[in-house]
């Protein structure tokens, strides 16, 4: 931490909040608990009873509940980093002409699960993991619509990461089946957390009477899996007394919003682990994160570049995943190839098998008039270029630092890069975006890493 000052204040807060954290922990653990980890996996989350069914009723007294403006991830509200069950209630007025008609409720995506009620009647819900980004669209039977005032109640369960009704204003509305008019559902909703997944699979139940959650002890810092020191002290430090053969590491996505610090963080972590174990420079093999449609403020290509540069540390290796991405899913489903590529490094370096274990890694560049010649390590018997929709995913720039798409040709183990508009090229970059995928491979069809042949500031 001493070498990365941006985390110092958080670490200081964690240390200073020890007594408050103990008080909060004791308060939570004093409540009744449901252990869902003992349930059948297929039905693990269905029909959980938190003694909260009254929250769906029309005449339930929610006067003491606080208000949250939806849509939003509740981590960005006063609720903070909370995993568990939260009820939302809202009363709306619809046109009288809609009374007795079948309506549709559009709620947008809900992270992770929901049970939705209109006028006290259950109209739909999803109670399985994996549908956190699925928009909820439920039919409301005409028999329920007996008045121009509707009472809506939704129980949301979040079991990790972001939580809540988080889509956008346009996707939150109620409208008739065959009518262009609508009533928005965005804006203020009353809410009350009723159960907290404080330990994995264990929900501690808070009384809905007197809105008990609001008396939960507060701390100056939330302790979650994203809090600096938490994962290390909880999962790594306890096993340091034991021997270690090596490490495989797959991480970096959560750092994409502060990508430039990763060039410091990853090498420091390797140094830290090796130092704490005291067993020398044991193997540390990691996965370069895959392309994904991150937000504009996140720069996963900078993370990938930092992972590439970390190969300068002795006894490290990197499995590239630019060709097995699913850009709409941050967790690509093809883990088998990821495992195989990590295994290749271990087979070659630790078990001394004669296998090709890396795709092309940028080595050097040479300017040849209006072209740039690139050379690579691990080019195998020659480089292979595969265009994606006629794109090479290479860009080139002159001294003006304005990058344009590059023309690329293969010459054995080298690449010739140019563009007619760039008369004096000085820099090349490859897959320099969040979503661009692999076009360059070696003869063994292992993909090349993201790279930049310049040291310009972004």
N, C-alpha and C positions, 0 to 999 in steps of 0.2 A: 504494500500500500504506500510505503514511503516514496516509491518511485513513480507512483501514479496519483498525483495530488487531487484529481477530480473526485476521487472516492473517499478522501480523508474525512470530510464533514459527515458523510453517511456512516462511516465506521465509528466515528466519535459519538454520533447519536445512538447507534446500536449499543455501545458500551455504557453510555449514560442512562439508557432506558431500561437497564436490567431489572430494577425493582418493579417498574410499571409493567414490564413484560411478564414477570412472575405473577403479579396480581391479576392481569388479564387471563393468563393461562389457568390459574386456579378458578377464576370465575367461570370460564367456559366449561372446564372439565367437571364442574359441579352440577351440570345439567344432565337430564336424561339423554341417552344415546341410542341411535339406531346404527347397526353395522351392516351396510349394504354389501360389503365384500363377501359375506357369507351366503348371499342370495345366488340363485341360478343366474349365470351370466346373461342368458337370453332375456331375462325379465328383471335384471338387477335394479333398474330405475323405475319400474312401473308401480303406480298406486302407492307411493310412499306416504305413510301416515305420520305427519308431524303434529297431530292434534290441532290442525289448522283449517279444517274444512269449512268452518264458519266464515272464513275470509271471503268465500265465494258468494255468500248470501247477499241478497239485495239490501236488507235492512241492517247489515252488520255495521256497528259503530266504529268508523275509522277516523273519528275526529282528532285522535291523538297522533295520527300518522304524519310523517313528513312528506314533502313534495319533491319529486324529481322530474326534470324536463326530459321527455323522450322524443326521439330516439337518442340513446347514448350508451356507451359502455359504463357500467356503474363504477368501475375502477377510477373513472375520471370525475367522480362525484364524491360527496361526503362519505359514502359507503366505503370507498377505497378498495384495497385488495381483499376481497371477500369471496370465498367459495361456499356455496350453499344455496338455500331456497329463499327467494324474495317474492312477496305478493305485491302486485300492482293493481290499483283500483281507479276507475275513472267513470264519471257520469257524463253522458253526452245527450244532446237533444237532436232528434232527426226530424225531417219534414213530416207533417201529419199524413201526407199522401203516401208515405212509405209503410204506414201501419197495416199489418196483415199481409205484407209482401215478403218474399224471400230475399234476404240481404246477403252480402258477402263482406266478411271482415278481412282486410289485408293488414298484416302486422309487420311485414318485413322479416328479416332473419332474427332468430332468437338464440342466444348462446347460453346454455347448451340445449335445454329441454323446457317444455311448457305444458301446462294444462290451462285451457282458456274457457271462460264461462261468460255467457250473456244472460242477464236477468236471472242469475242463479242456476242456469242450465249449462251443462257441459256441451260445448260445440266442437271441440277438437283439441289435439295436442300431439306432441312427439315426445316420447319418453325413452329414447335410445340415444346412445353416444354416436357422434359423427354427423349430426345434422345441424351444427351450429350456424352454418351459413345458408341454410335452406329457408327461403321466404315462407312464412306461414300465411296460408289463404284458406279460410274456413267459411263454409256455408252456414247461414243462420236461418233455421226453419221459420216459416212465416207464423207458426203458432206461438213463437216466443215474442213476436213483435206486436204487443197489444197496447202499447202506449208510445208517445213521442219521446219519452225519456228512456234511455238504455243504461243499464248498469253493467259495466265490463270489469271482470276480475281475471287476472292472469297470474298463475304461479310459475315462476321461472327458477330452474335449478341450473346452477353453474358448477361444474366439477373440475375447474382448472383454467388458467389463462383468463382471457376477457370474459365478461359476463353481462347479460342484460338484453334488452330490446334495442338493437343498435343500428338499424338500417338507415333510411333517410325519410325526411318528412313526406315526400311524395308517395312512398310505399306504405304509409300508415293511414288507412282510411276505411270507412264503411260506405257501401253503395248498394243500390238494388242490382239484381242480376242483369236486367236489361235496361240500364239507365246510365247516362253519362254523368249525372250529378253525384256528389260524394260529400261526406262529412269527415273532416280530418280527425285523426286520433293523436297527432303529435301535440306536444305541449306538456302541461303539468299533469302528472299522475301522483296519487298518493301511494306510498310504498312502505312496506315493513318486512325486514328480514326475520324469518321464523325458524331457521335451522342453519347451522354452520358446519361445513365439512372441515373441521379443524385439524383432524388427522385423517390420512387417506382412508376413504371408505367409511368413515365414522361421522355421522351427523349428530351434533348436539342441539337439542330442541329448546327453543325459547318460547315462553308463554305469549300467546297473542293478547291475553288480557293485560291491560296497562302498557302494551307495547314494550315488552321487557328488553328487547334488543337495544333500545336507546339508552339503557343504563349500563351497557357493557363498558368496562373500563377502557380508557383511551391510552394510547402510547404515542410518543413523539415520532416514532418510525414504524412502518409496517414491516413485519418479518415475513417475507415470502421467498419463493425460489429465485426471485430476481434481486434480492437484497445482497449486496456484496458481503462476502464471508460465509453466507448461509449454506450454500451447497458444499463448499469446501469443508467447512467444519462439521457438517452433518453427514457427508458421504465419503470424503477422501481422508480427512485427518484420522478417523477411527481405524483405518486399515493400514496406516503407515508403519506400524510395528511389524507387519508381515512382509515377506519377501516379494519382489516384483520382477517379472520377466520383461515387461514392456507395456506400452499404452497404445490404444487406438482411440481416437477422439473425433467426434462428429458434432460440430457446434459452430456458431458464427452468425446465424440468422438474426438473433436478438441484438447483435451489435451493429446492425446495418445502419441504424440512425446515428451512430457515433463511429462511423467506419474507420476514420483516420487513426483512432487510438488503438485499433486492433494490431497494427504493426508493432506496437509496443507490448500490448497485453499478451498475445500468444507466446512470443519468445520468453517473456517474463514468467508466464505460467510454467512453461517447460523447465526453465531454470529453477523455479521455486520447487516444483515436484522432485526434480532430480536432487536438489540440495537437501530437501527434507527426508528423502529416503536414504540418502547417503550411499547409494549403490552405483555411483558413476553415471555415465551418459547412456542410460538404458534406452532402447528403441522407443521413439515417439512417432507414430504414424497417424495421420489425420486425413479427414475428407475435406476437399474443397467444396464449399457450398454450391448448390445447384442454382440455375437461373429461376427467377420467380418474379411475378408482377408486384414488386414492392412499391411503396408510395414514392413520390418524387423526392422526398427528403431523405430517403434511404438509398444507400449506395453499396449494393452487394458486390459490385465489381471491384470496389476498393478493398472489401474484405477478401475477395479472391486473390487480388494482387498482394495483399499482406500475407496471405497463406503461402503464396508462391515464394515470396522473399524469405519466409521463415525456413525454407529448405537450406539456407546458408548455415543453419545451426547443425552441428554434427549429429549424425545418427537419427535424422528425421526423414520422413517420407510422406508423400501426398497422393491420395487417390482423387483423380479428377472426375467430375460428374456432369460436365457440360453437355454430354450427349444422352443422358438418361433422365433429363429433367421433365417435370410436368409443370409448366409455368403458372398454372392456375392453382397449384397445390404446393405449399411450402415444404411439404414432406413427400418427395417423390416415392412412389410405391415400389420401384425397382431397387430393393435393398440387397438382392442377391449379387448383382454386379458390383455394388459398393463393397460388399464383403470380399468378393473375389479379388478386387483391385487392391484392397488392403492386404489380403493374404499374399499377393504377388510380392509386395515389398518384404514381408517377413520371410517368405520362401527364399528370396534371393539374398537378402542381407543377413538373416539369422540362421537359415538352414542350408545356405550355400547351394541352392538349386540353380541350374542354368535356365532361367526364365526371363522373358522381357517383362519388366515390372513397372515401367513408366511410359506415359505418352511423351510427345515432344515437349521439351522445356526450352524456352527462348534462351539463347546463349549470347549472340552478338549481332550487330548490324554494320553494314558498310554501304556508304553512299556511292553509287556508280552513275554519275551524270544525273539523269532525271528519274533514276530508280533507286530503290533500297534493297539490298540483298541481306536476307536474314538467315542466320545459321542456328541450329538447335542441337541440344543434347538429346539422346534417346530417340533419334530419328529412325532407328532401325535400318531396314534395307532401303528406305526411301519414304518421303512424305506423301500423304494422300490428302487431296483437297476435295471436299464434298460440299457443293453449294446448297443452300437452303432457300428455295424460292428465288433462285438466281442471285443470292447474296453470299458473299464470302465472310462477312462479319469482321473484315479488316478495314481500318481507316488509316489515312495517311495525311500528314500536314507539313507545310513549309514553316519558315521562320515566323509567319504571322500567327501560328498556333491554331489555325482554322482547319479542323479535320473534315475530310470528305471521304466518301466510299472509295475503296482501293480496288484496283485490278490486281489479281494475284495469279502467278503461274508457279508451277513446281519444277524444280531442277534438281533431281536427286534428293539430297538431304537439305536443300536450301529452298527458300522462297524468294521470288522476285516480285516486289510490290511497287506500284506506281499509280498515277492518275494524270491524265493529260493536262488537267487544270493546275497541277502542282509542278512547276518547272524545276524547283530546287527542294525536293523533299528532305526533311530532317527527322521525322518522327513517325512511328507506326504503333498502332494499338490493335488488340484483338479481343473480341467479345467484350467490348468496353461499354456495357450497359447492364441493366438488371435482368434482361430477358433473352439476350442473344445466346444461341446454342452453338455447339461444336461444329466446325466445318473442317478443322485440321486434325489429322491423325497420322500415326506412323504406320508402317507396313503391317504391324500386328493389330491394327485398328484400336489402339488405345488413344484417347483424345489428348490434344495439347491443352495446356493451361492458359487461362487468361493471362495476358502480359501487356506491358507497355515498354517501348524502346525509347523512353525519354524520362526525364526527371523533373518535368514542369510542375509547378504548383497548380492545383485544380482551380 
